[in-house]
Amino acid sequence: MENVKQTYNTSNGSDNANNPAHYSLMTIGIVVIMIGVVLRFLGEWTMIDLVSNLITLAGIAIALKSVYNILR
């Protein structure tokens, strides 16, 4: 019998998706989002809405970057 060649390419995509660095980055992003949401309801400062929105957007960007890294 002749040698059977491997007909499919093995990918290391699951190795990249299982990298703990991605999930720790996602956790940091979620914590930043939660800080932004809590700041919205705490405090009497007039600019607290703007600051909390900016913090929330930064957390969303961090979380989406981690999701993109997982899917890539």
MMTF fields as JSON, N, C-alpha, C and O atoms, coordinates in Angstrom:
{
  "mmtfVersion": "1.0.0",
  "mmtfProducer": "UNKNOWN",
  "numBonds": 287,
  "numAtoms": 288,
  "numGroups": 72,
  "numChains": 1,
  "numModels": 1,
  "chainsPerModel": [1],
  "groupsPerChain": [72],
  "chainIdList": ["A"],
  "bondAtomList": [4, 2, 8, 6, 12, 10, 16, 14, 20, 18, 24, 22, 28, 26, 32, 30, 36, 34, 40, 38, 44, 42, 48, 46, 52, 50, 56, 54, 60, 58, 64, 62, 68, 66, 72, 70, 76, 74, 80, 78, 84, 82, 88, 86, 92, 90, 96, 94, 100, 98, 104, 102, 108, 106, 112, 110, 116, 114, 120, 118, 124, 122, 128, 126, 132, 130, 136, 134, 140, 138, 144, 142, 148, 146, 152, 150, 156, 154, 160, 158, 164, 162, 168, 166, 172, 170, 176, 174, 180, 178, 184, 182, 188, 186, 192, 190, 196, 194, 200, 198, 204, 202, 208, 206, 212, 210, 216, 214, 220, 218, 224, 222, 228, 226, 232, 230, 236, 234, 240, 238, 244, 242, 248, 246, 252, 250, 256, 254, 260, 258, 264, 262, 268, 266, 272, 270, 276, 274, 280, 278, 284, 282],
  "bondOrderList": [1, 1, 1, 1, 1, 1, 1, 1, 1, 1, 1, 1, 1, 1, 1, 1, 1, 1, 1, 1, 1, 1, 1, 1, 1, 1, 1, 1, 1, 1, 1, 1, 1, 1, 1, 1, 1, 1, 1, 1, 1, 1, 1, 1, 1, 1, 1, 1, 1, 1, 1, 1, 1, 1, 1, 1, 1, 1, 1, 1, 1, 1, 1, 1, 1, 1, 1, 1, 1, 1, 1],
  "groupList": [{"groupName": "MET", "atomNameList": ["N", "CA", "C", "O"], "elementList": ["N", "C", "C", "O"], "formalChargeList": [0, 0, 0, 0], "bondAtomList": [1, 0, 2, 1, 3, 2], "bondOrderList": [1, 1, 2], "singleLetterCode": "M", "chemCompType": "L-PEPTIDE LINKING"}, {"groupName": "GLU", "atomNameList": ["N", "CA", "C", "O"], "elementList": ["N", "C", "C", "O"], "formalChargeList": [0, 0, 0, 0], "bondAtomList": [1, 0, 2, 1, 3, 2], "bondOrderList": [1, 1, 2], "singleLetterCode": "E", "chemCompType": "L-PEPTIDE LINKING"}, {"groupName": "ASN", "atomNameList": ["N", "CA", "C", "O"], "elementList": ["N", "C", "C", "O"], "formalChargeList": [0, 0, 0, 0], "bondAtomList": [1, 0, 2, 1, 3, 2], "bondOrderList": [1, 1, 2], "singleLetterCode": "N", "chemCompType": "L-PEPTIDE LINKING"}, {"groupName": "VAL", "atomNameList": ["N", "CA", "C", "O"], "elementList": ["N", "C", "C", "O"], "formalChargeList": [0, 0, 0, 0], "bondAtomList": [1, 0, 2, 1, 3, 2], "bondOrderList": [1, 1, 2], "singleLetterCode": "V", "chemCompType": "L-PEPTIDE LINKING"}, {"groupName": "LYS", "atomNameList": ["N", "CA", "C", "O"], "elementList": ["N", "C", "C", "O"], "formalChargeList": [0, 0, 0, 0], "bondAtomList": [1, 0, 2, 1, 3, 2], "bondOrderList": [1, 1, 2], "singleLetterCode": "K", "chemCompType": "L-PEPTIDE LINKING"}, {"groupName": "GLN", "atomNameList": ["N", "CA", "C", "O"], "elementList": ["N", "C", "C", "O"], "formalChargeList": [0, 0, 0, 0], "bondAtomList": [1, 0, 2, 1, 3, 2], "bondOrderList": [1, 1, 2], "singleLetterCode": "Q", "chemCompType": "L-PEPTIDE LINKING"}, {"groupName": "THR", "atomNameList": ["N", "CA", "C", "O"], "elementList": ["N", "C", "C", "O"], "formalChargeList": [0, 0, 0, 0], "bondAtomList": [1, 0, 2, 1, 3, 2], "bondOrderList": [1, 1, 2], "singleLetterCode": "T", "chemCompType": "L-PEPTIDE LINKING"}, {"groupName": "TYR", "atomNameList": ["N", "CA", "C", "O"], "elementList": ["N", "C", "C", "O"], "formalChargeList": [0, 0, 0, 0], "bondAtomList": [1, 0, 2, 1, 3, 2], "bondOrderList": [1, 1, 2], "singleLetterCode": "Y", "chemCompType": "L-PEPTIDE LINKING"}, {"groupName": "SER", "atomNameList": ["N", "CA", "C", "O"], "elementList": ["N", "C", "C", "O"], "formalChargeList": [0, 0, 0, 0], "bondAtomList": [1, 0, 2, 1, 3, 2], "bondOrderList": [1, 1, 2], "singleLetterCode": "S", "chemCompType": "L-PEPTIDE LINKING"}, {"groupName": "GLY", "atomNameList": ["N", "CA", "C", "O"], "elementList": ["N", "C", "C", "O"], "formalChargeList": [0, 0, 0, 0], "bondAtomList": [1, 0, 2, 1, 3, 2], "bondOrderList": [1, 1, 2], "singleLetterCode": "G", "chemCompType": "PEPTIDE LINKING"}, {"groupName": "ASP", "atomNameList": ["N", "CA", "C", "O"], "elementList": ["N", "C", "C", "O"], "formalChargeList": [0, 0, 0, 0], "bondAtomList": [1, 0, 2, 1, 3, 2], "bondOrderList": [1, 1, 2], "singleLetterCode": "D", "chemCompType": "L-PEPTIDE LINKING"}, {"groupName": "ALA", "atomNameList": ["N", "CA", "C", "O"], "elementList": ["N", "C", "C", "O"], "formalChargeList": [0, 0, 0, 0], "bondAtomList": [1, 0, 2, 1, 3, 2], "bondOrderList": [1, 1, 2], "singleLetterCode": "A", "chemCompType": "L-PEPTIDE LINKING"}, {"groupName": "PRO", "atomNameList": ["N", "CA", "C", "O"], "elementList": ["N", "C", "C", "O"], "formalChargeList": [0, 0, 0, 0], "bondAtomList": [1, 0, 2, 1, 3, 2], "bondOrderList": [1, 1, 2], "singleLetterCode": "P", "chemCompType": "L-PEPTIDE LINKING"}, {"groupName": "HIS", "atomNameList": ["N", "CA", "C", "O"], "elementList": ["N", "C", "C", "O"], "formalChargeList": [0, 0, 0, 0], "bondAtomList": [1, 0, 2, 1, 3, 2], "bondOrderList": [1, 1, 2], "singleLetterCode": "H", "chemCompType": "L-PEPTIDE LINKING"}, {"groupName": "LEU", "atomNameList": ["N", "CA", "C", "O"], "elementList": ["N", "C", "C", "O"], "formalChargeList": [0, 0, 0, 0], "bondAtomList": [1, 0, 2, 1, 3, 2], "bondOrderList": [1, 1, 2], "singleLetterCode": "L", "chemCompType": "L-PEPTIDE LINKING"}, {"groupName": "ILE", "atomNameList": ["N", "CA", "C", "O"], "elementList": ["N", "C", "C", "O"], "formalChargeList": [0, 0, 0, 0], "bondAtomList": [1, 0, 2, 1, 3, 2], "bondOrderList": [1, 1, 2], "singleLetterCode": "I", "chemCompType": "L-PEPTIDE LINKING"}, {"groupName": "ARG", "atomNameList": ["N", "CA", "C", "O"], "elementList": ["N", "C", "C", "O"], "formalChargeList": [0, 0, 0, 0], "bondAtomList": [1, 0, 2, 1, 3, 2], "bondOrderList": [1, 1, 2], "singleLetterCode": "R", "chemCompType": "L-PEPTIDE LINKING"}, {"groupName": "PHE", "atomNameList": ["N", "CA", "C", "O"], "elementList": ["N", "C", "C", "O"], "formalChargeList": [0, 0, 0, 0], "bondAtomList": [1, 0, 2, 1, 3, 2], "bondOrderList": [1, 1, 2], "singleLetterCode": "F", "chemCompType": "L-PEPTIDE LINKING"}, {"groupName": "TRP", "atomNameList": ["N", "CA", "C", "O"], "elementList": ["N", "C", "C", "O"], "formalChargeList": [0, 0, 0, 0], "bondAtomList": [1, 0, 2, 1, 3, 2], "bondOrderList": [1, 1, 2], "singleLetterCode": "W", "chemCompType": "L-PEPTIDE LINKING"}],
  "groupTypeList": [0, 1, 2, 3, 4, 5, 6, 7, 2, 6, 8, 2, 9, 8, 10, 2, 11, 2, 2, 12, 11, 13, 7, 8, 14, 0, 6, 15, 9, 15, 3, 3, 15, 0, 15, 9, 3, 3, 14, 16, 17, 14, 9, 1, 18, 6, 0, 15, 10, 14, 3, 8, 2, 14, 15, 6, 14, 11, 9, 15, 11, 15, 11, 14, 4, 8, 3, 7, 2, 15, 14, 16],
  "groupIdList": [1, 2, 3, 4, 5, 6, 7, 8, 9, 10, 11, 12, 13, 14, 15, 16, 17, 18, 19, 20, 21, 22, 23, 24, 25, 26, 27, 28, 29, 30, 31, 32, 33, 34, 35, 36, 37, 38, 39, 40, 41, 42, 43, 44, 45, 46, 47, 48, 49, 50, 51, 52, 53, 54, 55, 56, 57, 58, 59, 60, 61, 62, 63, 64, 65, 66, 67, 68, 69, 70, 71, 72],
  "secStructList": [7, 7, 7, 7, 7, 7, 7, 1, 7, 7, 7, 7, 2, 2, 2, 2, 2, 6, 7, 2, 2, 2, 2, 2, 2, 2, 2, 2, 2, 2, 2, 2, 2, 2, 2, 2, 2, 2, 2, 2, 2, 1, 7, 7, 7, 6, 6, 2, 2, 2, 2, 2, 2, 2, 2, 2, 2, 2, 2, 2, 2, 2, 2, 2, 2, 2, 2, 2, 2, 2, 2, 7],
  "xCoordList": [0.831, 0.0, 0.877, 1.942, 0.435, 1.239, 0.92, -0.107, 1.799, 1.611, 0.487, 0.426, -0.384, -1.5, -1.048, -0.614, -1.158, -0.764, -1.888, -3.066, -1.495, -2.491, -3.114, -2.414, -4.414, -5.065, -5.644, -6.152, -5.586, -6.101, -4.995, -4.067, -5.113, -4.122, -4.565, -5.689, -3.68, -4.007, -3.78, -2.803, -4.669, -4.522, -4.339, -4.799, -3.673, -3.494, -4.435, -4.117, -5.582, -6.574, -7.147, -7.43, -7.319, -7.846, -6.814, -7.173, -5.532, -4.493, -4.552, -4.383, -4.792, -4.894, -6.146, -6.105, -7.242, -8.494, -8.433, -9.119, -7.638, -7.546, -6.458, -6.165, -5.864, -4.806, -5.394, -6.301, -4.901, -5.467, -5.288, -6.019, -4.352, -4.138, -5.355, -5.673, -6.03, -7.22, -8.327, -9.008, -8.499, -9.588, -9.284, -10.201, -8.026, -7.704, -7.897, -8.313, -7.602, -7.861, -9.361, -9.791, -10.154, -11.603, -12.125, -13.031, -11.567, -11.965, -11.647, -12.457, -10.48, -10.122, -11.097, -11.517, -11.459, -12.42, -13.777, -14.406, -14.235, -15.532, -15.5, -16.47, -14.392, -14.271, -14.284, -14.91, -13.602, -13.593, -14.997, -15.41, -15.73, -17.116, -17.959, -18.746, -17.801, -18.585, -18.247, -19.132, -16.984, -16.602, -17.283, -17.761, -17.334, -18.006, -19.489, -20.056, -20.124, -21.555, -21.824, -22.78, -21.002, -21.189, -20.968, -21.685, -19.984, -19.735, -20.918, -21.13, -21.668, -22.829, -23.857, -24.518, -23.992, -25.014, -24.492, -25.273, -23.181, -22.607, -22.09, -21.634, -22.163, -21.568, -22.531, -23.526, -22.207, -23.034, -22.301, -22.792, -21.157, -20.352, -21.075, -21.7, -20.995, -21.766, -21.222, -21.983, -19.943, -19.343, -19.23, -18.535, -19.904, -19.773, -20.319, -19.819, -21.334, -21.87, -20.835, -20.67, -20.151, -19.136, -17.988, -17.529, -17.53, -16.415, -16.821, -16.046, -18.013, -18.452, -18.656, -18.381, -19.133, -19.275, -17.921, -17.775, -16.937, -15.603, -14.974, -14.334, -15.155, -14.622, -15.327, -14.688, -16.637, -17.384, -16.951, -16.806, -16.746, -16.288, -14.892, -14.604, -14.03, -12.695, -12.794, -12.073, -13.673, -13.868, -14.438, -14.054, -15.357, -15.931, -14.852, -14.815, -13.974, -12.89, -11.941, -11.493, -11.634, -10.757, -11.408, -10.758, -12.694, -13.396, -13.526, -13.353, -13.828, -13.945, -12.597, -12.542, -11.515, -10.194, -9.876, -9.29, -10.264, -10.022, -10.863, -10.392, -12.101, -12.949, -12.367, -12.356, -11.885, -11.263, -10.031, -9.809, -9.232, -8.042, -8.417, -7.71, -9.513, -9.958, -10.422, -10.09, -11.186, -11.72, -10.672, -10.835, -9.61, -8.571, -7.767, -6.826],
  "yCoordList": [-1.171, 0.0, 1.237, 1.258, 2.24, 3.459, 4.361, 4.204, 5.288, 6.21, 7.189, 7.784, 7.333, 8.258, 9.627, 9.772, 10.617, 11.966, 12.624, 12.305, 13.517, 14.28, 15.297, 16.146, 15.202, 16.009, 17.311, 18.106, 17.549, 18.8, 19.514, 18.894, 20.802, 21.605, 21.775, 22.192, 21.451, 21.671, 23.135, 23.734, 23.692, 25.105, 25.225, 24.384, 26.264, 26.514, 27.619, 28.368, 27.732, 28.736, 28.51, 29.464, 27.253, 26.989, 27.319, 27.675, 27.203, 27.6, 29.096, 29.551, 29.858, 31.309, 31.684, 32.596, 31.003, 31.331, 30.961, 31.575, 29.989, 29.551, 30.272, 29.899, 31.279, 32.019, 32.809, 33.617, 32.595, 33.291, 34.807, 35.523, 35.301, 36.745, 37.452, 38.576, 36.803, 37.404, 37.56, 38.585, 36.555, 36.583, 37.512, 38.09, 37.657, 38.63, 40.053, 40.932, 40.293, 41.602, 41.881, 43.012, 40.857, 41.025, 41.334, 42.152, 40.694, 40.961, 42.401, 43.066, 42.88, 44.272, 45.222, 46.215, 44.926, 45.758, 45.785, 46.84, 44.654, 44.592, 45.366, 46.04, 45.275, 46.027, 47.531, 48.291, 47.964, 49.385, 49.842, 50.942, 49.019, 49.347, 49.501, 50.441, 48.582, 48.653, 49.897, 50.484, 50.303, 51.536, 52.732, 53.627, 52.758, 53.85, 53.904, 54.988, 52.752, 52.714, 53.152, 53.886, 52.716, 53.098, 54.596, 55.239, 55.153, 56.584, 57.427, 58.546, 56.881, 57.616, 57.856, 58.895, 56.91, 57.02, 57.575, 57.839, 57.752, 58.299, 59.706, 60.015, 60.527, 61.851, 62.907, 62.622, 64.123, 65.271, 66.22, 67.317, 65.833, 66.664, 66.868, 65.939, 68.06, 68.359, 67.627, 67.338, 67.324, 66.663, 65.151, 64.495, 64.588, 63.156, 62.314, 61.217, 62.812, 62.057, 61.932, 60.859, 63.01, 62.981, 62.057, 61.262, 62.163, 61.328, 59.856, 58.997, 59.564, 58.165, 57.605, 56.429, 58.426, 57.96, 57.66, 56.664, 58.498, 58.257, 57.001, 56.23, 56.793, 55.587, 54.346, 53.325, 54.439, 53.308, 53.002, 51.834, 54.018, 53.798, 53.188, 52.348, 53.603, 52.996, 51.518, 50.692, 51.181, 49.778, 48.958, 47.804, 49.546, 48.848, 48.589, 47.512, 49.561, 49.379, 48.267, 47.472, 48.208, 47.153, 45.786, 44.83, 45.691, 44.408, 43.958, 42.777, 44.887, 44.521, 44.124, 43.263, 44.732, 44.34, 42.905, 42.145, 42.544, 41.173, 40.166, 39.076, 40.535, 39.636, 39.494, 38.397, 40.592, 40.519, 39.622, 38.847, 39.718, 38.869, 37.402, 36.533, 37.113, 35.724, 35.179, 34.048, 35.966, 35.503, 35.441, 34.707, 36.201, 36.212, 34.972, 34.767],
  "zCoordList": [0.0, 0.0, 0.0, 0.618, -0.679, -0.724, 0.458, 1.119, 0.706, 1.826, 1.519, 0.443, 2.478, 2.32, 2.823, 3.966, 1.956, 2.352, 3.131, 2.968, 3.949, 4.706, 3.737, 3.185, 3.542, 2.506, 3.023, 2.232, 4.291, 4.822, 5.577, 6.096, 5.623, 6.332, 7.773, 8.051, 8.663, 10.068, 10.377, 9.927, 11.13, 11.481, 12.979, 13.752, 13.364, 14.785, 15.227, 16.151, 14.586, 14.942, 16.323, 17.048, 16.69, 18.026, 19.097, 20.22, 18.753, 19.708, 19.955, 21.086, 18.904, 19.047, 19.828, 20.654, 19.585, 20.272, 21.754, 22.571, 22.099, 23.495, 24.273, 25.409, 23.695, 24.368, 25.538, 25.335, 26.743, 27.914, 27.881, 28.566, 27.114, 27.03, 26.434, 26.822, 25.5, 24.901, 25.937, 25.98, 26.753, 27.72, 28.897, 29.481, 29.243, 30.281, 29.759, 30.514, 28.478, 27.885, 27.84, 28.069, 27.544, 27.53, 28.935, 29.093, 29.938, 31.321, 31.708, 32.354, 31.317, 31.596, 30.91, 31.505, 29.666, 28.951, 29.626, 29.704, 30.111, 30.784, 32.093, 32.44, 32.82, 34.076, 33.793, 34.531, 32.739, 32.383, 31.995, 32.363, 31.26, 30.91, 32.163, 32.271, 33.115, 34.339, 35.155, 35.776, 35.162, 35.857, 35.203, 35.9, 33.886, 33.185, 33.485, 33.621, 33.588, 33.887, 35.32, 35.571, 36.256, 37.657, 37.839, 38.606, 37.142, 37.255, 36.773, 37.239, 35.85, 35.344, 36.443, 36.462, 37.348, 38.386, 39.705, 40.619, 39.811, 41.034, 40.767, 39.666, 41.755, 41.653, 41.164, 40.497, 41.513, 41.158, 40.227, 39.963, 39.731, 38.86, 37.529, 37.018, 36.971, 35.758, 34.536, 33.612, 34.507, 33.341, 33.51, 32.734, 34.513, 34.788, 33.63, 33.38, 32.924, 31.788, 30.674, 30.094, 30.38, 29.327, 29.701, 28.881, 30.928, 31.383, 31.397, 30.975, 31.872, 31.922, 30.522, 30.282, 29.597, 28.215, 27.592, 26.884, 27.841, 27.293, 27.882, 27.167, 29.183, 29.821, 29.27, 29.013, 29.091, 28.54, 27.11, 26.75, 26.3, 24.923, 24.885, 24.032, 25.797, 25.866, 26.237, 25.677, 27.167, 27.541, 26.405, 26.216, 25.643, 24.489, 23.446, 22.851, 23.216, 22.248, 22.684, 21.857, 23.974, 24.485, 24.324, 23.901, 24.663, 24.562, 23.108, 22.811, 22.202, 20.787, 20.198, 19.319, 20.661, 20.199, 20.611, 19.84, 21.821, 22.256, 21.471, 21.148, 21.168, 20.36, 18.96, 18.403, 18.388, 17.066, 17.097, 16.167, 18.149, 18.255, 18.399, 17.889, 19.081, 19.218, 17.878, 17.523, 17.129, 15.857, 14.755, 13.78, 14.906, 13.885, 14.008, 13.241]
}
